[in-house]
Every structure is written in C-alpha cells, then in structure tokens.
C-alpha cells in the first residue's frame, strides 16, 4: 500500500526577504541561514509570486546584492495562474485597504497570499497583524488576511527557524 505524503512549503513576502537580508540576518553574518533558505528553494519548498521580484526591481537598483541574489534564484518566483487570479480578486474585494490605491505598480501582497491559498502553504512575512477585531478601521496586513483564509502565517522569523529545526 502506498501512502501519500503531503508536501508543504512556504510563500515568502517581499518584506520578509528585505528584513532577512538587510535588517536581521545578513548573509555575510549568517551564511548558513542563507544556505538553508537556498536548500528550501532548490527543493521547491520556498517560493513566492513573480510580483515579489518585480517589487525588488522597483525598490533597488540593478546592482543591489539582494536583487542579484533573487535573480540567481528565479525558480522560486511563480507565475500567476487563473485560480490565483480569482483569489487575488477575492482578496482585493474583501480587503481593499491591503494595497495602496492609486499606485501605478501592483503590490505583491495579495499575490503572495493567493499563491499560498492555491497550495495550502504557510505565508512568511515581516508584517505584524493589525488586529482588525480590536481596531476595525486599521489597514489590514498580510497576517490579518491569512487569518481570514485560514492560512498559517509566520511573522516572527524565530518561529520559522524553529519549525525547520535550524540551529545556528
């Protein structure tokens, strides 16, 4: 008898990549962490929307080290499919404050969440929840949207590291 094992992974947001690289766990200080992340990428267990790469290109010049790293790992950036596009529309309808209105370029947040919905995977972000129950007029953040869709969302890197049983 063959048993089917569920393959689970993570969809990472732009803010998490930037915080990991620039603010908390720079690769020159934490090279083993970045090797572990690259292993997850090569296993297909750490992915994100192609919109995240577009955001990185908008935020940083072409010689930026994080952008260069991202380009070397293009396989982690998934293209949008019809199911995800339907999820993006639903997210934007239910949470109109998630993305800034009037921006010329699309924000990656709903696309990252839609990718996670399509796979049933965990979202990794640096955004803290806005706690919409206590403050219904607050601008929703990724963890708030994930909660609505019953998606696991990690917004503390230590939780992610512990889940992976990584030690540094």
Beta strands, then each sheet from edge to edge (+ up, - down):
strand 1: 10-12
strand 2: 46-49
strand 3: 77-78
strand 4: 122-124
strand 5: 153-154
sheet 1: 3+ 2+ 1+ 4+ 5+
end
